[in-house]
Amino acid sequence: MIAYLEHFVHGNDTESRPDDDVTCLCKALDLQGSINCGPTEIASKDFGGLQSVKPLAFIRPTGADDVAGVVRAAARSSNLTVAARGNGHSINGQAMADRGIVMDMRSMEENFQVLWINGSAYAEVSGGALWEEVLKRCVLGFGLAPRSWTDYLSLTVGGTLSNAGVSGQAFRYGPQTSNVTELEVVSGKGDTLICSESENSELFFGVLGGLGQFGIITRARVLLQPAPDRVRWIRLVYAEFEDFTRDAELLVTRQEGDSFDYVEGFVFVNSNDPFNGWSTVPLDSEHGFDPTHIPSNAGPVLYCLEVALHYRNSDHPSHIDTVVNRLLGRLGFVKKLKFQVDLSYTEFLLRVKQVEKQAQANCVWDAPHPWLNLFVSQSNIADFDCFVFKKILKDGVGGPILIYPLLRSNRTSIVLPEGGEIFYLVALLRFTPPYPKDPPVEKMVAQNHEIIQYCLHTGIDFKLYLPHYKTQEDWKRHFGNQWTKFLERKASFDPMAILSPGQRIFTRIP
Ligand code: FAD
């Protein structure tokens, strides 16, 4: 079987493979799922649309046994690599494998269940489940929900846990990686292991935020809480960056019950530009943005704090108004530029699905997305605003420029800026029509590069989130004092560097 696969690694025509051979390969791998050695467009592309490499085979495993069998087979070969592909929503080919094996984690059987352990509820979910599926099953079936989310939920459990998984709840509960208590993982040696804080803890903390380098997550145990019924979603406009950050930091450092349940924010252009300006702020079509309320000394960009409060159907509307007004009373936003809507909890969590529908209709969902995600230390965020938001990005990026504070808490592989308790997520979510309607992708990539170079040259304390580098030297710099630990874990759990080759951190060892 290995000879069969390697035969193809060495450059044979994969497109004319007879079906019989594929059946043989399935048998040799003892695979319950299926294998496709023909053209596999889905495995050669991702949301970023910037990279494309051809895998040798695209395998649809049905469970952990299939995953382990494939990894063990790859380990017996001299050069095969294996990439778990979640929903392929990476930007820079992280879930691809150049002439390696790509495993479609979405095809894993769901086996969803809710467990109660010592009075707490947990969802047992497949590593390939989409968070939107987890949401629906938990809320509709049990009135429960995970505590920490991403903004967009068509992402897989294994894909976000391999990075961090952050959104407006992370200030309170930490990223999604801090909200799982047990994982089933197939290591790079093909061993299927259960890991948690107390069992195989090196593997557990390594895999969380581990960029797919130590194991493939086949199952996760996700902590749940009672799901609220409804959400009041509010946007507040600021003209001054220091007012915006002061209020955002106030909200993320208050105790539960004395703050909102969700805190995010974004930068927008102080103009009537339809994609980057004032009209991107209102939450419904009934409430327009009246620019006459903008203070006359405002700069080229403005800031929007986005907050949300959970409540129950049984809560009286006047009670919600009182709580919201008390929390807003402390904040220094432009008073006439406040927008709010009430919606169900699931509508709120699925809000980006609406954006996806519009973007698909406008043909910008499938266009390339040279996105840039950074964690920037609180101590440098004002400098970052002066140079990056107010100068380089003063005309916007054709999509949201997110900025919100998070609190440090980390035992995982996630790499954070060095100093301070508070750091900011900054995300440039570029949605632009394909060239020639908009600037060529190269220009947007060059702008990302300019921002990174500015940060490096001025000593801004930052780290890339969803990182992408071409050389191991860059990776070493990225990991800083966590590099040695990362290398040790790699040597323990994936010594031949079989897993997640698309991250380009290690080279396969024959
Ligand atoms: P993939 O892109 O398929 O894989 C990502 C990496 O994880 C690859 O290296 C892959 O090999 C590895 N991997 C995948 N599955 C597994 C597994 N089961 N076990 C081990 N390794 C695995 N991120 C946030 O934190 N917050 C957000 O709000 C957010 N919003 C987003 C919105 C959009 C529209 C998009 C496109 C991305 C967003 N992201 C966000 C980024 C997202 O979390 C990452 O891109 C994530 O990797 C995508 O998940 P995926 O399932 O598509 O993973």
Residues whose N, C-alpha, C, O or C-beta is under 5 A from the ligand:
A	BS01	FAD	F47 A83 A84 R85 G86 N87 G88 H89 S90 Q94 A95 M105 G127 T150 D151 Y152 L155 T156 G158 G159 T160 S162 A164 G165 V166 S167 L211 G212 G215 I216 I217 S500
